[in-house]
């Protein structure tokens, strides 16, 4: 028994190490899986890097091969004729240098070999070159290579005299080597022969031309014999070849560099990115040996490329592996500690089997559809991907070429036919777009590329291979973008941009035909009330219904546009002067249509509109002027109360110009000290004492003199200048109240008007006003804020919260111009108001009108019952003062006491009156 217990204890002791062994194994397995996954991710990115590098290297080789083919085509021109004139050379070379394969190609030329010992080398020279030959004979050397034909990319030909290509010893050696071995050779970097300093350094690709085909070229006494007729060459800029042809200008992902590997140290020929001190994760280089040159192309990955190296899967595997390792270890520890059964241990061990294959996925890119045309047999075969792209089964397509033509859209057959004709003539065709018929009858846009891969002995194509890339999604995206840019998403009407485009076309047509163009702008009256009442969704529905009614009221759908918000525009183009009266009929019809009820859900809504009309060229000479003048006419209708029509007049422009000038002057008035504050006394009616005043803003314009507040205050409010000006008035009132509390009365108060614009402004709100007064405790109750009745109608509770903030900080509130707005007893009970100011319209004619007396007494009694003091405005005589005093009015102000005064005049007046 003891031996058995000892054996069990040893077994338990052994199993106590299993969780830690398990943890070590799990961590090792996690590390292995993490390392393998990370290596796989790195390998996938490396493959992408290698693929891009190989593609760039192949493109470079292909471009140089195209240059070589161009040289051979020029040499064939010389081989096919005993004498090639300059015009023939220019015509043939201009077509090459301006072809789609000439990117980076700057010059094509022909250097004539002249050996004074062999007259046949210069007998065929152009007569214009004879003087040059005479000059050459005076030189000590015997052989020359004057460039007699030269075509530049910018111009057609170079004028005489011409340069001698043999003047450069290295270039001469390259030319002799090319002639000796009858091969294409790329020279070292040279400076172009043009004197234009703006041209770049270039490389020259040389190919000899012989007088007699098949004759061997020999060097006699270090010079070529007379069988060499000259060299055709082309100069190309390696930077442009890389940047334009290969499309890697400032490639932010991969840095490409090309070195001259003919001798050490390697010399840098091209680099698309500046050097960086950071080590690249991926790098690769390849040796390019072509036409006597050994170049080394090197690529290094840049941070932008390396950022796409995604270690997401390996990170997830590592984290989950760690979590699984510790979780399983903890579970096994509990199993061992509680002596779980062997079955439980087996279930837990099964959880250890974790494969990283579930975290791997493969991405298969969809390739283009490939077709192969057997020209001789008139057969056309398609790849599986091509058939899949257009929905055809493997064996459902006829391979006859006539069947293929039926698959091309009728409108595109002419384009396709012309493209294939060019392929038959030139071998390679620029990609073009066409539509191919799918199995289901739909047409799909594709990008077609093709080239001749096989020719017969006569140079006629035997086999053409091409691809079709699906452009359907691209076309749909382009259509959606065009629709989004030019049409309103809510109403499907043309937007402002499309309206202006059509308006510009209509104006140009009117100028040509001598007709007129009318523009009608329409704004919905009280649309914001509909939005506030029914919500934005119903407001959008209303706009859609309005759009449909407007379209049904005009001749053409495209003549109606939605400018913005609840503003629409109607374009009436190409009208004669006799038809201008028709505009009023159209406008009246629009008013009538808009007055009809609109159905929003179960509710009927009635709205109206404000219409403005302007005519080109009667009211404007340009598109912008026509739009601006139409807006002015529409705003004039809005200012009249809406539901009316206004035609633009020159007086409107004058009024707008005057207002704009006044607005500009007002912006500078404060900085130029043109604004000042006057104070009108507020008299205590019982005693006649003055310890209150109202601060009134005045503006003395340097040219126009005093400007009425009724004229400039609305401008200040509409431009938000009232925020800055109102803050300045408050500061002036605070400074003045401090003085008058010391000189007149320690309880002196100044009332300051606060515009609703200031009241709702978030940037300069009541917190700034409160802070100004809180800085000096002596200013408590020194300022009274006057507000209008319209603020009390705010249903959001924001006004009440702000007024309470004023009260908590010792700022009293007065309700100005009471009786002219929309206040009610309920609003007065809701808000804590200190003073009620009776508007001067109720004070006027108190001595003659009984109704005004009764109304004023009622207002005074109501205010007193609500705990407010009453100030009567506009008192102009003693009778009015006595009536108000008898009615219990507390304070009064008006011209009977005094007009507004400067601070010095006010203080003198108060001292005289109070004493």
C-alpha positions in Angstrom: 0.0 0.0 0.0 2.8 2.4 0.9 4.6 1.5 -2.2 1.5 2.2 -4.3 1.0 5.6 -2.7 4.6 6.4 -3.3 4.2 5.4 -7.0 1.1 7.6 -7.2 2.9 10.6 -5.7 5.8 10.1 -8.1 3.3 10.0 -11.0 1.6 13.2 -9.7 4.9 14.8 -9.3 5.8 14.0 -12.9 2.5 15.3 -14.2 3.0 18.5 -12.4 5.6 19.4 -15.0 3.3 18.6 -17.9 1.7 22.1 -18.0 5.1 23.8 -18.2 6.3 21.3 -20.8 3.1 21.9 -22.7 3.6 25.7 -22.5 7.2 25.4 -23.8 6.1 23.2 -26.7 3.1 25.5 -27.5 5.3 28.6 -27.5 7.8 26.9 -29.8 4.9 25.8 -32.1 3.5 29.4 -32.0 6.9 30.8 -32.8 7.3 28.3 -35.7 3.9 29.1 -37.1 4.5 32.8 -36.7 7.9 32.7 -38.3 6.6 30.6 -41.3 3.7 32.9 -41.9 5.8 36.0 -41.7 8.3 34.4 -44.1 5.4 33.7 -46.5 4.1 37.2 -46.2 7.6 38.5 -46.9 7.9 36.1 -49.9 4.6 37.2 -51.4 5.7 40.9 -51.2 9.1 40.0 -52.6 7.4 38.3 -55.6 5.5 41.4 -56.3 8.7 43.5 -56.1 10.5 41.1 -58.5 7.5 41.1 -60.9 7.5 44.9 -61.1 11.3 45.0 -61.5 11.2 42.4 -64.3 8.4 44.3 -66.0 10.5 47.6 -65.9 13.6 45.9 -67.2 11.6 44.3 -70.1 10.0 47.6 -70.9 13.4 49.2 -71.1 14.8 46.5 -73.4 11.6 46.6 -75.5 12.0 50.4 -75.9 15.6 50.1 -77.0 14.6 47.4 -79.4 12.0 49.7 -80.9 14.7 52.3 -81.3 16.9 49.7 -83.1 14.0 48.7 -85.4 13.5 52.4 -86.3 17.2 52.6 -87.3 17.0 49.5 -89.5 13.9 50.9 -91.2 15.8 54.1 -92.0 18.8 52.0 -93.3 16.3 50.2 -95.6 15.4 53.6 -97.0 19.0 54.1 -98.0 19.4 50.5 -99.2 16.4 50.8 -101.5 17.6 54.0 -103.3 20.8 55.1 -104.8 20.3 58.6 -103.4 18.1 59.7 -100.5 17.2 63.4 -100.6 16.8 65.5 -97.6 13.0 65.8 -98.2 12.7 62.0 -98.4 14.7 61.6 -95.2 12.7 64.3 -93.4 9.4 62.8 -94.4 10.4 59.3 -93.4 12.1 60.4 -90.2 9.4 62.7 -89.0 6.9 59.9 -89.1 9.2 57.9 -86.8 10.2 60.6 -84.4 6.5 61.6 -83.9 5.2 58.1 -83.5 3.7 56.7 -80.3 7.0 54.8 -79.8 9.2 57.8 -79.9 9.0 58.9 -76.3 12.4 60.0 -75.2 13.7 60.3 -78.8 15.1 63.7 -79.5 16.9 63.5 -82.9 17.1 61.2 -86.0 20.0 61.9 -88.4 22.4 60.7 -91.0 26.1 61.4 -90.9 27.8 61.1 -94.3 31.2 59.4 -94.5 33.6 61.4 -96.5 37.2 60.3 -97.2 39.1 62.7 -99.4 41.1 59.7 -100.8 37.9 58.2 -102.2 35.9 60.7 -104.3 33.0 58.3 -104.5 32.3 59.1 -100.8 31.4 62.6 -101.6 30.4 62.7 -105.3 26.7 62.3 -104.4 26.6 65.2 -101.9 23.9 67.9 -102.3 25.1 71.0 -104.1 24.5 73.0 -100.9 27.2 71.0 -99.2 29.9 71.6 -101.8 31.1 74.7 -100.0 31.3 72.7 -96.8 33.4 70.1 -98.7 35.8 72.8 -99.8 36.2 73.9 -96.2 36.9 70.3 -95.1 39.6 69.9 -97.7 41.5 72.7 -96.0 41.6 70.6 -92.8 44.6 68.4 -92.0 42.5 65.2 -91.4 41.4 63.1 -94.4 38.1 61.6 -93.1 34.9 63.3 -91.9 31.4 62.5 -90.9 29.3 65.7 -91.4 25.7 65.4 -90.3 23.9 66.2 -93.4 20.3 65.2 -92.4 19.0 65.8 -88.9 15.4 65.8 -87.6 14.6 67.1 -84.2 11.5 66.3 -82.1 10.5 70.0 -82.1 11.4 71.0 -85.7 11.5 69.4 -89.1 15.2 69.7 -90.0 18.4 71.4 -89.1 19.8 74.1 -91.5 23.3 74.1 -93.0 26.2 74.3 -92.1 26.3 71.0 -90.2 28.6 69.6 -87.5 31.2 66.9 -88.0 30.5 63.8 -85.9 34.1 62.8 -86.0 35.2 65.8 -83.9 34.5 63.8 -80.8 37.2 61.1 -80.7 35.2 58.6 -78.6 32.1 59.1 -80.8 34.3 58.5 -83.9 35.6 55.3 -82.4 32.0 54.1 -81.7 31.0 54.9 -85.3 34.0 53.0 -86.8 33.3 50.0 -84.5 29.6 50.0 -85.7 30.7 50.1 -89.3 33.4 47.5 -88.8 31.1 44.8 -87.3 27.9 46.0 -89.1 25.9 46.2 -85.9 23.9 48.6 -83.9 25.9 50.3 -81.2 25.0 52.7 -78.4 27.6 55.4 -77.8 28.5 56.9 -74.5 26.5 59.9 -73.2 27.0 62.9 -75.5 25.8 66.5 -75.8 23.4 67.1 -78.6 24.6 69.0 -81.5 22.0 71.8 -81.1 23.1 75.0 -79.5 19.9 75.0 -77.5 21.2 74.8 -73.9 17.8 73.6 -72.7 18.2 70.2 -74.3 19.3 67.3 -72.1 22.3 65.1 -72.5 21.5 62.1 -74.7 22.8 58.7 -75.8 23.2 58.0 -79.5 22.3 54.7 -81.2 24.3 54.2 -84.3 23.9 51.9 -87.4 26.2 52.0 -90.5 24.8 52.4 -94.0 26.9 50.9 -96.9 27.1 51.9 -100.5 27.2 48.3 -101.8 25.1 45.7 -100.0 27.1 42.7 -98.8 30.6 44.3 -99.3 32.9 43.8 -96.3 34.1 46.8 -94.5 37.8 47.2 -93.9 40.0 49.6 -92.0 42.9 51.0 -94.1 45.5 52.9 -92.3 43.2 53.4 -89.3 40.3 54.6 -91.5 37.3 53.0 -93.1 37.4 52.2 -96.8 35.0 53.7 -99.3 32.2 51.1 -98.9 30.7 52.9 -95.9 28.1 55.5 -97.0 27.5 56.8 -93.5 25.7 56.2 -90.3 22.0 56.7 -89.4 21.6 57.5 -85.8 19.1 58.5 -83.2 19.7 60.4 -80.0 17.5 59.5 -77.1 17.2 60.8 -73.5 17.4 58.0 -71.0 15.5 60.1 -68.3 12.6 60.6 -70.6 12.6 56.9 -71.7 12.3 55.9 -68.0 9.9 58.7 -67.0 7.4 58.7 -70.0 7.8 55.4 -71.7 8.2 53.3 -68.5 5.9 55.5 -66.4 8.0 55.6 -63.2 8.4 59.3 -62.7 9.0 59.9 -59.1 7.8 56.4 -58.3 7.0 56.6 -54.5 7.2 52.9 -54.1 10.4 51.7 -55.8 13.6 53.5 -56.5 15.1 52.6 -59.9 18.7 53.4 -60.7 20.7 52.6 -63.9 24.5 52.4 -63.8 27.2 52.1 -66.5 28.8 48.7 -65.7 31.5 48.9 -68.3 34.1 49.9 -65.8 34.4 50.3 -62.0 33.3 52.2 -60.2 29.9 52.1 -61.8 28.7 55.5 -63.0 25.0 56.5 -62.3 23.1 57.1 -65.5 19.5 57.5 -64.2 17.7 57.5 -60.8 14.0 58.3 -60.2 14.3 59.0 -56.5 16.9 60.8 -54.4 19.2 58.7 -52.3 18.0 57.7 -48.8 20.0 56.7 -45.8 17.4 54.1 -44.8 18.1 50.5 -45.7 15.6 48.9 -48.2 13.9 45.7 -47.4 13.8 44.6 -51.0 16.4 45.2 -53.6 17.4 43.6 -56.9 19.7 44.3 -59.8 20.0 43.0 -63.4 22.7 43.3 -66.0 21.5 44.6 -69.4 23.9 43.9 -72.3 22.7 45.5 -75.5 24.4 47.1 -78.5 27.8 47.4 -77.0 26.6 48.6 -73.6 26.7 46.8 -70.3 24.2 48.5 -68.0 23.1 47.5 -64.5 19.5 48.2 -63.5 19.0 48.3 -59.7 15.8 48.6 -57.8 15.2 49.3 -54.1 12.0 49.4 -52.3 10.9 52.7 -50.7 8.9 53.1 -47.4 5.6 53.5 -49.3 6.1 50.0 -50.9 7.3 48.5 -47.7 4.3 49.9 -45.8 2.1 47.6 -47.8 4.0 44.6 -46.4 1.2 43.2 -44.2 2.1 41.2 -41.2 -1.5 41.0 -40.1 -1.8 37.2 -40.4 1.4 36.4 -38.7 0.5 38.8 -35.9 -2.9 37.2 -35.5 -1.3 33.8 -35.5 1.3 34.9 -32.9 -1.3 36.5 -30.6 -3.8 33.6 -30.9 -0.9 31.2 -30.4 0.1 32.9 -27.2 -3.4 33.1 -25.9 -4.0 29.4 -26.8 -0.7 28.3 -25.3 -1.4 30.0 -21.9 -5.1 29.0 -22.0 -4.3 25.3 -22.7 -1.5 25.4 -20.1 -3.9 26.7 -17.5 -6.5 24.1 -18.4 -4.0 21.3 -18.2 -2.8 22.6 -14.9 -6.4 22.5 -13.5 -6.8 19.0 -15.0 -3.7 17.7 -13.3 -4.5 19.4 -10.0 -8.0 17.9 -9.9 -7.0 14.5 -11.2 -9.2 14.6 -14.3 -9.9 11.5 -16.2 -7.8 10.3 -19.0 -10.7 11.1 -21.4 -10.6 14.7 -20.3 -6.8 14.8 -20.8 -7.3 13.5 -24.4 -9.9 16.2 -25.2 -7.6 18.9 -23.9 -4.7 17.5 -25.9 -6.8 17.6 -29.0 -7.1 21.3 -28.5 -3.3 21.5 -28.9 -3.7 20.7 -32.6 -3.7 24.1 -34.2 -2.9 24.6 -37.8 -1.8 27.9 -39.3 -3.4 26.9 -42.6 -6.8 28.4 -41.5 -5.1 31.8 -41.4 -3.8 31.7 -44.9 -5.7 32.7 -48.0 -4.9 33.1 -51.7 -5.9 35.9 -53.9 -6.5 35.1 -57.6 -6.6 38.1 -59.9 -8.9 38.0 -62.8 -7.0 38.2 -66.1 -8.0 39.6 -69.5 -9.7 37.5 -72.1 -7.3 36.4 -74.9 -8.2 35.8 -78.6 -6.1 34.3 -81.4 -6.8 35.1 -85.0 -5.6 32.6 -87.7 -5.7 35.1 -90.6 -4.9 32.5 -93.3 -7.7 30.1 -92.3 -10.1 32.9 -91.1 -10.5 31.2 -87.8 -10.7 32.9 -84.4 -10.2 31.0 -81.1 -10.9 32.3 -77.6 -9.4 31.6 -74.1 -11.5 30.2 -71.3 -11.4 33.5 -69.5 -12.6 35.3 -72.6 -15.7 33.0 -72.8 -16.3 33.3 -69.1 -16.1 37.1 -69.4 -18.9 37.2 -71.9 -20.9 34.3 -70.6 -20.3 31.8 -73.4 -19.9 28.1 -72.9 -16.8 26.2 -74.0 -18.3 24.9 -77.3 -21.0 27.4 -78.1 -18.9 29.9 -80.2 -18.3 29.5 -83.9 -14.7 30.2 -84.8 -15.5 31.8 -88.1 -14.4 35.4 -88.5 -17.8 36.4 -89.8 -19.4 35.2 -86.5 -16.9 37.4 -84.6 -17.9 40.5 -86.6 -21.5 39.9 -85.4 -20.4 40.1 -81.8 -19.1 43.7 -82.3 -21.6 46.5 -81.7 -22.8 48.0 -85.0 -21.8 51.5 -84.0 -18.2 50.3 -83.2 -17.6 48.1 -86.3 -16.1 51.0 -88.3 -13.7 51.8 -85.5 -12.7 48.1 -85.2 -12.3 47.7 -88.9 -10.0 50.8 -89.2 -8.0 49.5 -86.2 -7.4 46.1 -87.8 -6.4 47.8 -91.1 -3.7 49.7 -89.2 -2.6 46.4 -87.6 -2.2 44.8 -91.0 -0.1 47.7 -92.1 2.0 48.3 -89.0 1.9 45.2 -86.9 0.9 46.9 -83.6 -2.2 48.9 -82.8 -2.9 51.5 -80.1 -5.5 50.2 -77.6 -9.1 51.1 -78.4 -12.5 50.7 -76.8 -15.5 48.9 -78.3 -18.6 46.9 -77.2 -18.9 43.1 -77.5 -22.1 41.2 -77.3 -22.5 38.9 -74.3 -24.4 35.6 -74.3 -27.4 37.2 -72.6 -27.6 39.8 -75.4 -26.1 42.7 -73.4 -23.2 44.8 -74.6 -20.0 45.0 -72.6 -17.4 47.7 -73.0 -13.8 46.3 -73.4 -10.4 47.7 -74.0 -8.9 45.9 -77.0 -5.2 45.3 -77.7 -3.6 43.3 -80.4 -0.4 42.8 -82.4 0.8 40.7 -85.3 2.9 37.7 -84.0 3.5 35.9 -87.4 4.0 37.0 -91.0 4.6 35.3 -94.3 7.5 35.9 -96.6 5.7 38.9 -98.2 5.3 40.6 -94.8 1.5 39.9 -94.6 0.1 38.9 -91.2 -0.6 35.2 -90.6 -1.5 35.3 -87.0 -2.8 38.1 -84.7 -3.1 37.8 -81.0 -5.1 40.2 -78.8 -6.8 40.7 -75.4 -10.0 42.2 -74.2 -10.1 43.8 -70.8 -13.5 44.4 -69.1 -14.3 48.1 -68.9 -17.9 47.7 -67.7 -17.4 48.8 -64.1 -15.2 51.7 -65.3 -17.9 52.9 -67.7 -20.5 52.6 -65.0 -18.3 54.6 -62.6 -17.7 57.3 -65.2 -21.4 57.5 -65.9 -22.2 57.8 -62.1 -19.5 60.4 -61.7 -20.9 62.5 -64.6 -24.4 62.1 -63.2 -23.2 63.1 -59.7 -21.3 66.2 -61.0 -24.1 67.5 -63.2 -27.3 66.5 -61.6 -29.0 67.0 -58.2 -29.2 63.7 -56.3 -32.6 64.5 -54.6 -34.6 65.9 -57.5 -32.7 64.4 -60.6 -32.8 67.9 -62.0 -29.6 69.6 -63.5 -27.6 71.2 -60.8 -26.0 74.7 -60.7 -23.0 73.5 -62.7 -25.1 72.0 -65.5 -27.4 75.1 -65.5 -24.4 77.4 -65.9 -23.0 75.2 -68.7 -26.4 75.3 -70.6 -26.8 79.0 -69.9 -23.4 79.7 -71.4 -24.3 77.8 -74.5 -27.7 79.6 -74.7 -25.9 83.0 -74.4 -23.4 82.1 -77.2 -26.2 81.0 -79.4 -28.2 84.2 -78.7 -25.2 86.3 -79.6 -24.9 84.5 -82.9 -28.6 84.6 -83.8 -29.4 88.0 -82.2 -32.0 86.5 -79.9 -32.5 86.8 -76.1 -32.1 84.5 -73.1 -34.3 84.7 -70.0 -33.4 83.3 -66.6 -36.0 82.8 -63.9 -34.9 82.2 -60.3 -37.5 80.8 -57.8 -37.2 80.6 -54.0 -39.8 78.7 -51.9 -41.3 81.0 -49.2 -41.2 79.6 -45.6 -39.7 76.3 -46.7 -37.8 76.3 -43.4 -41.1 76.2 -41.6 -42.1 73.1 -43.4 -38.8 71.5 -42.5 -39.1 72.5 -38.9 -42.8 71.3 -38.7 -42.7 68.0 -40.7 -39.0 67.1 -40.5 -36.2 67.0 -43.1 -37.5 63.8 -44.8 -40.8 65.5 -45.6 -39.0 68.6 -46.6 -37.0 66.5 -49.2 -40.3 65.0 -50.4 -41.7 68.5 -50.9 -38.7 69.5 -53.0 -39.2 66.5 -55.2 -42.8 67.4 -55.7 -41.9 71.0 -56.5 -39.4 69.7 -59.1 -42.0 67.6 -60.8 -44.4 70.5 -61.0 -41.8 72.9 -62.4 -40.8 70.4 -65.1 -44.5 70.0 -66.1 -44.8 73.8 -66.4 -42.0 74.4 -68.9 -41.3 73.2 -72.4 -38.2 71.1 -71.8 -37.0 69.0 -68.8 -33.5 70.3 -69.1 -34.5 73.9 -68.8 -35.3 73.4 -65.0 -32.4 73.2 -62.5 -32.0 73.1 -58.7 -29.6 75.8 -57.7 -29.4 75.0 -54.0 -31.6 74.3 -51.0 -35.1 75.5 -51.9 -34.0 77.6 -54.8 -34.7 76.6 -58.4 -34.0 78.1 -61.8 -35.7 78.0 -65.2 -33.9 78.8 -68.4 -35.8 80.1 -71.4 -33.4 80.3 -74.4 -33.7 81.6 -77.9 -36.6 84.0 -77.5 -37.4 87.0 -79.8 -38.1 90.5 -78.5 -41.7 90.0 -79.3 -41.9 87.0 -77.0 -40.8 88.8 -73.9 -44.4 89.2 -72.8 -44.5 85.4 -72.7 -42.2 85.5 -69.7 -44.9 87.0 -67.5 -47.2 84.2 -68.5 -44.6 81.6 -67.5 -43.9 83.3 -64.2 -47.7 83.7 -63.4 -48.1 80.0 -64.2 -45.3 79.1 -61.8 -46.9 81.2 -59.1 -50.2 79.4 -59.7 -48.6 76.0 -59.7 -46.8 76.6 -56.5 -50.0 77.8 -54.8 -51.6 74.4 -55.3 -51.6 72.2 -52.3 -48.8 69.6 -51.8 -49.5 66.3 -50.0 -46.9 65.3 -47.4 -48.1 62.0 -45.8 -51.6 62.6 -44.7 -51.2 66.4 -44.5 -51.8 69.1 -47.1 -49.2 71.9 -47.3 -49.6 75.2 -48.9 -46.5 77.2 -50.0 -45.7 80.1 -52.2 -42.6 81.3 -54.1 -40.6 84.4 -54.8 -39.6 84.9 -58.4 -36.9 87.0 -60.0 -36.4 87.5 -63.8 -33.5 88.9 -65.8 -33.0 88.9 -69.6 -29.8 88.7 -71.7 -28.7 91.1 -73.2 -31.2 93.6 -71.9 -30.2 93.3 -68.2 -26.7 91.7 -68.4 -23.8 91.2 -70.9 -22.4 88.0 -69.4 -23.4 84.8 -67.7 -22.2 85.9 -64.2 -24.0 89.3 -64.5 -27.2 87.5 -65.6 -27.1 85.1 -62.7 -26.3 87.9 -60.2 -29.1 90.2 -61.5 -31.6 87.4 -61.4 -30.7 86.7 -57.8 -31.2 90.4 -56.9 -34.6 90.4 -58.5 -35.5 87.2 -56.6 -34.3 88.7 -53.3 -36.4 91.8 -54.0 -39.5 89.5 -54.3 -38.5 87.9 -51.0 -38.2 91.3 -49.3 -41.7 92.2 -50.5 -43.1 89.3 -48.6 -42.9 86.6 -51.3 -45.5 85.2 -53.6 -44.7 87.8 -56.3 -42.7 88.4 -59.4 -39.9 91.0 -59.8 -38.1 91.9 -62.9 -34.5 93.2 -62.6 -34.1 97.0 -62.9 -31.0 99.2 -62.8 -32.2 100.7 -59.5 -31.7 97.3 -57.9 -28.1 97.3 -59.0 -27.6 100.8 -57.7 -29.2 99.8 -54.3 -27.0 96.7 -54.1 -23.9 98.7 -55.0 -24.7 101.4 -52.4 -25.3 98.7 -49.7 -22.0 96.9 -50.7 -20.1 100.2 -50.4 -21.7 100.9 -47.1 -20.8 97.4 -46.0 -17.2 97.8 -47.0 -17.0 101.1 -45.2 -18.6 99.7 -42.1 -15.9 96.9 -41.9 -13.3 99.7 -41.4 -15.4 102.1 -39.4 -14.4 100.7 -36.0 -10.7 100.6 -36.8 -10.9 104.2 -38.2 -12.7 105.4 -35.0 -15.7 106.5 -37.0 -18.1 104.8 -34.6 -18.9 106.4 -31.3 -21.5 105.9 -28.5 -24.0 108.5 -27.2 -26.2 108.1 -24.1 -29.9 109.0 -23.8 -31.0 109.7 -20.2 -33.7 107.5 -18.6 -35.5 109.6 -16.1 -37.2 108.4 -12.9 -40.7 110.0 -13.4 -41.5 110.4 -9.7 -38.4 112.3 -8.7 -37.1 113.5 -12.0 -33.6 112.1 -11.1 -31.4 110.4 -13.7 -29.3 107.4 -12.8 -30.0 105.3 -15.9 -29.0 105.8 -19.6 -29.3 103.8 -22.8 -26.1 103.4 -24.9 -26.8 104.3 -28.6 -24.4 103.5 -31.4 -23.6 106.3 -33.9 -21.6 106.4 -37.1 -20.1 109.5 -38.6 -19.0 108.6 -42.2 -16.1 110.7 -43.4 -17.9 111.6 -46.6 -21.6 111.0 -46.0 -21.7 112.4 -42.5 -24.0 110.8 -39.8 -25.7 107.7 -41.0 -28.9 106.5 -39.4 -28.7 103.4 -37.2 -31.7 102.1 -39.1 -29.6 102.0 -42.2 -26.3 100.5 -40.9 -27.5 98.3 -38.0 -29.2 95.8 -40.4 -26.0 95.6 -42.4 -24.0 94.9 -39.3 -26.4 92.1 -38.4 -26.5 90.5 -41.8 -22.6 90.5 -42.1 -22.1 89.4 -38.5 -20.1 92.7 -37.9 -22.5 93.3 -35.1 -20.6 90.8 -33.0 -17.4 92.9 -32.9 -19.2 96.2 -32.9 -21.6 95.1 -30.1 -18.6 93.9 -28.0 -16.9 97.3 -28.4 -20.1 99.1 -27.4 -20.3 97.0 -24.2 -16.7 97.8 -23.3 -17.4 101.5 -23.9 -20.5 101.3 -21.7 -18.7 99.5 -18.9 -15.9 102.1 -18.9 -18.5 104.9 -18.8 -20.5 103.3 -16.1 -17.4 103.1 -13.9 -16.9 106.8 -14.3 -20.5 107.8 -13.7 -20.9 105.5 -10.7 -18.1 107.6 -9.2 -19.3 111.0 -10.4 -23.1 110.7 -10.6 -24.6 107.8 -8.6 -23.0 104.6 -7.2 -26.0 102.7 -8.6 -25.8 104.1 -12.1 -26.9 101.7 -14.8 -26.4 101.7 -18.6 -28.6 99.8 -21.0 -26.9 98.1 -23.9 -28.9 96.6 -26.8 -27.9 93.0 -27.7 -28.9 91.9 -31.2 -30.4 88.4 -31.7 -27.4 87.8 -34.0 -25.1 88.4 -31.1 -27.3 86.4 -28.8 -27.0 83.2 -30.9 -23.4 83.6 -31.9 -21.3 80.7 -30.6 -18.0 82.4 -30.9 -18.9 85.6 -29.1 -21.7 84.6 -26.8 -23.0 85.7 -23.5 -20.0 84.1 -21.7 -17.7 86.9 -23.1 -20.1 89.6 -21.9 -20.4 88.0 -18.5 -16.6 87.7 -18.3 -16.2 91.4 -19.0 -18.5 92.3 -16.1 -17.1 89.6 -13.7 -13.6 91.1 -13.9 -14.7 94.0 -11.7 -17.1 93.2 -8.8 -18.1 96.9 -8.6 -19.9 96.5 -11.9 -22.6 94.2 -10.5 -26.0 95.5 -11.8 -24.1 98.2 -13.7 -25.3 96.9 -17.1 -28.8 96.1 -18.4 -29.1 94.0 -21.5 -31.9 95.0 -23.8 -33.4 92.2 -26.0 -36.3 92.0 -28.4 -39.5 90.1 -28.1 -38.6 87.8 -30.9 -36.0 86.0 -28.8 -38.8 84.9 -26.4 -40.3 82.7 -29.1 -37.3 80.4 -29.1 -38.7 77.0 -28.3 -35.4 75.2 -27.6 -34.9 76.5 -24.1 -31.5 77.9 -25.1 -32.8 81.5 -24.6 -34.0 80.8 -21.1 -30.7 79.2 -20.1 -28.8 82.2 -21.4 -31.0 84.8 -19.7 -30.6 82.8 -16.4 -26.9 83.0 -16.9 -27.1 86.8 -17.2 -29.2 87.0 -14.0 -26.9 84.8 -12.0 -24.0 87.1 -12.8 -25.7 90.3 -11.8 -26.8 91.5 -15.3 -30.4 92.7 -15.5 -32.5 92.2 -18.6 -34.9 94.6 -20.3 -37.5 93.7 -22.9 -37.3 96.4 -25.6 -40.1 97.7 -27.9 -42.8 95.8 -26.1 -46.0 95.4 -27.9 -44.6 95.4 -31.5 -43.7 91.8 -31.6 -45.3 88.4 -30.7 -45.0 88.3 -27.0 -47.7 87.0 -24.8 -48.4 86.8 -21.0 -47.2 83.2 -21.1 -43.8 84.2 -22.4 -43.4 87.0 -19.9 -44.2 84.5 -17.1 -41.7 82.0 -18.5 -38.7 84.3 -18.6 -37.3 86.4 -15.7 -37.4 90.0 -17.1 -36.4 93.1 -15.0 -37.6 96.0 -17.2 -40.4 96.3 -19.7 -39.9 99.1 -22.3 -43.2 100.4 -23.8 -42.7 101.1 -27.5 -42.9 104.8 -28.5 -45.8 103.9 -30.9 -48.0 103.4 -27.8 -46.8 106.6 -26.2 -47.5 108.8 -29.2 -50.9 110.5 -29.1 -51.6 109.6 -25.4 -53.1 113.0 -24.9 -55.6 112.6 -27.7 -56.3 108.8 -28.0 -58.1 107.0 -25.2 -57.2 103.6 -26.5 -53.5 104.3 -26.2 -54.0 105.4 -22.6 -55.9 102.3 -21.7 -53.4 100.1 -23.4 -50.4 101.7 -21.7 -52.1 101.5 -18.2 -52.8 97.8 -18.9 -49.2 97.1 -19.8 -47.9 98.9 -16.7 -50.3 97.1 -14.4 -49.4 93.7 -16.0 -45.7 94.4 -15.7 -45.9 95.4 -12.1 -48.0 92.3 -11.3 -45.2 90.2 -12.8 -42.5 92.1 -10.7 -41.1 94.2 -13.6 -40.4 97.9 -13.8 -41.7 99.9 -16.8 -39.8 102.3 -19.0 -41.7 104.4 -21.5 -39.9 105.3 -24.7 -40.6 108.3 -27.0 -42.0 110.8 -24.5 -42.1 114.1 -26.4 -44.1 116.5 -24.1 -45.2 117.1 -20.5 -48.7 115.8 -21.1 -47.4 112.4 -22.1 -45.2 112.4 -19.0 -48.1 113.3 -16.7 -50.3 110.6 -18.1 -47.7 107.9 -17.8 -46.8 109.1 -14.2 -50.5 108.9 -13.3 -50.7 105.4 -14.8 -47.8 104.3 -12.5 -45.0 104.2 -15.1 -41.5 104.0 -13.4 -39.1 105.6 -15.9 -39.3 107.5 -19.2 -37.0 108.5 -22.0 -37.5 110.7 -25.0 -36.8 114.0 -26.7 -38.9 115.8 -24.0 -36.1 115.1 -21.6 -33.1 115.0 -23.9 -31.8 113.5 -27.1 -28.7 111.2 -27.0 -25.7 113.1 -25.8 -21.9 112.7 -25.7 -20.4 111.5 -22.4 -19.4 115.0 -21.4 -22.7 116.6 -22.4 -24.6 113.8 -20.7 -22.7 114.3 -17.4 -23.3 118.1 -17.5 -27.0 117.5 -18.2 -27.4 115.1 -15.4 -25.6 117.3 -12.8 -27.8 120.2 -13.8 -31.0 118.1 -13.7 -30.3 116.2 -10.5 -29.4 119.4 -8.6 
